């Protein structure tokens, strides 16, 4: 139980420890955020040791460093040496679809690289560092309003898993409500069909995951194992209306729904990547 408390404390402490001094992520289109700054700008604005820790091709952020803070949400580095890189083949692949993106974060964890079952958070044995493998990072997102949170990754032509974890408070854990997935996506990019819960995308194309989230809770963006998943964008669409649609969205994302192309849009269940319900 003590180890679980450490996990929760680490996740919550990752918020707001370091004041934001430089905007790494910017809003590239409504509700979508990506790295558009340059390596030269990073070297001029960050501690030299942080750059050295990222092999001089990026910056390794300390836990708690604020990456985004606006009226919709706050995003911080959840573990030490969360890296943002500005070179490499995956960045070139990403720029084919998004030419104004200059950098990306490697998102990884100690979870299996693919075929998640949705109960992985219950198997945590220590603090947040258990989720991290090598210099692969995790972001913590705290919405200020209800909405739909999502992110996208590039994974070449491999099968991988990504997900969003809702971090429980100590009181919730004591009440029998451990941290759990809001949504996760088992996908592959080689055109080989998976089972009914799997996803197939075009080779080299990005894969996405998204789910309904609540204000003032902490959510972790995680990927499977240390496989250099290139996190190229984060999306947060504030909720609208009476909140009934948000409740429906939570129900729709308790399991990993199949991602398909429908009416010219990438669909996850009944939702598109912008978090809009489409029938």
C-alpha positions in Angstrom: 0.0 0.0 0.0 2.9 2.4 0.8 4.2 1.9 -2.8 0.8 2.8 -4.2 0.7 6.0 -2.1 4.2 6.9 -3.5 2.8 6.5 -7.0 -0.1 8.9 -6.4 2.1 11.4 -4.6 4.6 11.4 -7.4 1.9 12.0 -10.0 0.4 14.9 -8.1 3.8 16.4 -7.2 4.6 16.4 -10.9 2.2 19.4 -11.3 3.5 22.9 -11.0 6.9 22.1 -9.4 8.9 24.0 -12.1 7.5 27.3 -13.4 7.2 27.4 -17.2 9.9 29.5 -18.7 9.8 28.5 -22.3 6.9 27.4 -24.6 7.9 24.0 -26.0 4.4 23.1 -27.2 2.2 25.5 -29.0 -1.4 25.4 -30.3 -0.9 24.5 -34.0 -4.7 24.4 -34.7 -7.7 24.8 -32.4 -7.3 22.4 -29.5 -4.2 20.7 -30.9 -0.7 21.2 -29.5 2.7 20.2 -30.9 6.4 21.1 -30.8 7.2 23.9 -33.3 10.2 25.5 -31.6 13.7 24.6 -32.8 16.8 22.9 -31.2 18.7 26.2 -31.3 16.0 27.9 -29.4 15.9 25.0 -26.8 19.7 25.3 -26.3 19.4 29.0 -25.8 16.6 28.7 -23.2 17.2 25.6 -21.2 19.9 24.5 -18.7 22.9 23.1 -20.5 22.8 19.9 -18.4 19.2 19.3 -19.5 20.3 19.5 -23.1 23.3 17.3 -22.5 21.0 14.7 -20.8 19.1 14.5 -24.1 22.4 13.9 -26.0 22.4 17.5 -27.4 19.5 16.8 -29.7 16.8 18.0 -27.4 16.0 18.7 -23.7 15.4 16.3 -20.8 12.8 17.8 -18.6 12.7 17.3 -14.8 9.5 15.9 -13.2 7.0 18.7 -12.7 8.2 21.0 -15.5 5.2 22.8 -16.9 5.0 22.3 -20.6 1.6 23.9 -21.2 -0.6 26.0 -18.9 -3.6 27.8 -20.3 -7.3 28.2 -19.4 -8.1 24.7 -20.6 -5.5 22.5 -19.0 -2.0 22.1 -17.5 0.5 19.6 -18.8 3.7 18.7 -17.0 6.6 16.2 -17.3 5.5 13.4 -15.0 8.9 11.7 -14.6 12.5 13.0 -14.5 14.3 13.3 -17.8 11.2 13.4 -19.9 12.8 14.0 -23.3 11.8 16.2 -26.2 13.9 15.6 -29.3 14.6 17.6 -32.5 16.2 15.0 -34.8 15.9 11.5 -36.0 14.0 9.5 -38.7 10.7 9.6 -36.9 10.7 13.4 -36.9 11.2 13.3 -40.7 8.3 10.8 -41.1 6.1 13.1 -38.9 7.0 16.2 -41.0 5.6 14.5 -44.1 2.1 14.9 -42.6 2.8 17.9 -40.3 5.6 20.0 -41.8 5.5 22.7 -39.1 6.3 20.1 -36.3 9.9 20.4 -35.3 10.1 18.1 -32.3 8.5 15.2 -30.5 8.6 13.3 -27.2 9.4 9.6 -26.9 6.6 8.1 -24.9 7.2 4.8 -23.2 6.7 2.8 -20.0 7.5 -0.6 -18.4 4.1 -1.9 -19.6 4.2 -4.5 -22.5 4.8 -2.9 -25.9 1.4 -4.1 -27.2 -1.8 -6.0 -26.5 -2.7 -4.3 -23.3 -5.7 -5.7 -21.3 -6.7 -2.5 -19.6 -5.7 -3.5 -16.0 -2.0 -2.5 -16.2 -2.2 0.4 -13.7 -3.3 -2.1 -10.9 0.0 -3.9 -11.4 2.2 -0.9 -10.5 4.7 -1.8 -7.8 6.5 1.4 -7.0 6.4 5.2 -7.7 6.1 6.9 -11.1 9.7 5.8 -12.1 8.3 2.2 -12.6 6.4 3.5 -15.6 9.5 4.9 -17.2 12.1 2.9 -19.2 15.4 4.7 -20.0 14.8 8.2 -21.3 11.3 7.7 -22.4 8.8 10.1 -21.0 5.3 10.5 -19.6 3.2 13.7 -19.5 0.7 14.4 -16.8 -2.4 16.4 -17.9 -4.8 18.2 -15.5 -7.8 19.6 -17.2 -9.4 22.8 -15.9 -12.7 21.9 -17.5 -14.3 18.6 -18.6 -13.5 17.6 -22.1 -12.0 15.0 -24.5 -8.2 14.4 -24.1 -6.2 12.6 -26.7 -2.8 12.2 -28.3 -1.2 10.7 -31.4 2.0 8.7 -32.0 4.1 7.4 -34.9 5.3 3.8 -34.6 6.6 3.0 -38.0 5.1 -0.3 -39.2 4.9 -2.0 -35.8 2.2 -3.1 -33.4 2.1 -1.0 -30.2 -0.2 0.1 -27.3 -0.9 3.6 -26.0 -3.3 4.9 -23.4 -4.5 7.5 -21.0 -4.5 6.7 -17.2 -6.8 8.4 -14.7 -4.7 8.7 -11.5 -6.6 7.9 -8.3 -6.2 9.8 -5.1 -5.1 8.1 -2.0 -8.6 8.3 -0.6 -9.9 6.7 -3.8 -7.4 3.9 -3.5 -8.4 3.2 0.1 -12.0 3.0 -1.1 -11.1 0.3 -3.6 -10.8 2.6 -6.7 -7.3 2.2 -8.1 -5.9 4.2 -11.0 -7.4 2.9 -14.3 -7.4 3.5 -18.1 -9.7 6.1 -19.5 -9.0 4.6 -22.9 -6.2 2.6 -24.6 -5.5 1.6 -28.1 -3.8 -1.6 -29.3 -2.9 -0.9 -32.9 -0.6 -2.0 -35.7 0.6 -0.3 -38.8 1.4 -3.2 -41.1 -2.0 -3.9 -42.5 -2.5 -7.2 -40.6 -5.9 -7.5 -39.1 -6.2 -7.8 -35.3 -9.0 -9.2 -33.3 -12.3 -7.3 -32.7 -10.6 -4.9 -30.2 -7.6 -4.2 -32.4 -6.8 -1.4 -34.9 -5.2 -1.3 -38.3 -3.8 1.9 -39.8 -1.9 2.7 -42.9 1.8 1.8 -42.7 3.7 4.7 -41.2 0.6 6.6 -40.3 -0.1 8.0 -36.8 -2.3 6.2 -34.3 -4.5 8.0 -31.8 -6.1 7.4 -28.5 -8.7 9.7 -26.7 -11.3 9.6 -23.9 -13.5 11.8 -21.8 -11.8 13.5 -18.8 -12.9 15.5 -15.8 -11.7 18.9 -14.5 -9.1 18.9 -11.7 -8.1 15.2 -12.1 -4.7 14.1 -13.2 -4.2 11.9 -16.3 -1.1 10.3 -17.6 -0.2 9.8 -21.3 1.7 6.5 -21.6 3.0 4.2 -24.3 4.1 0.6 -24.4 7.7 -0.3 -23.4 10.7 1.6 -24.6 10.0 1.5 -28.3 10.6 5.2 -29.3 6.9 6.0 -29.9 6.9 9.5 -31.3 4.3 11.6 -29.5 3.7 14.3 -32.1 0.5 16.0 -30.8 -1.8 16.4 -27.8 -5.5 17.3 -28.2 -7.9 18.7 -25.6 -11.4 19.6 -26.7 -13.4 21.3 -23.8 -16.8 19.8 -23.2 -19.9 21.5 -24.3 -23.6 21.2 -23.5 -25.3 19.6 -20.5 -22.6 17.1 -19.8 -24.7 14.1 -20.9 -22.5 13.6 -24.0 -19.4 13.5 -21.7 -21.0 10.7 -19.7 -21.7 8.8 -22.9 -18.1 9.3 -24.0 -16.8 7.8 -20.7 -18.9 4.7 -21.3 -17.7 4.5 -24.9 -14.0 4.5 -23.9 -14.0 2.0 -21.0 -12.6 -0.6 -23.5 -10.4 0.0 -26.5 -12.9 0.5 -29.4 -11.9 -0.2 -33.0 -10.5 2.7 -35.0 -11.9 2.9 -38.5 -12.1 5.3 -41.4 -15.7 6.6 -41.8 -17.0 9.4 -44.0 -13.4 10.6 -44.6 -12.6 10.8 -40.8 -10.6 8.7 -38.4 -13.1 7.3 -36.0 -12.7 5.7 -32.6 -16.1 4.3 -31.7 -18.6 7.1 -32.3 -16.1 9.9 -31.9 -13.7 11.5 -34.3 -10.2 12.7 -33.3 -11.7 16.1 -32.4 -13.8 14.5 -29.8 -17.0 15.0 -31.7 -19.8 12.4 -31.7 -20.5 11.3 -35.3 -23.2 8.8 -36.1 
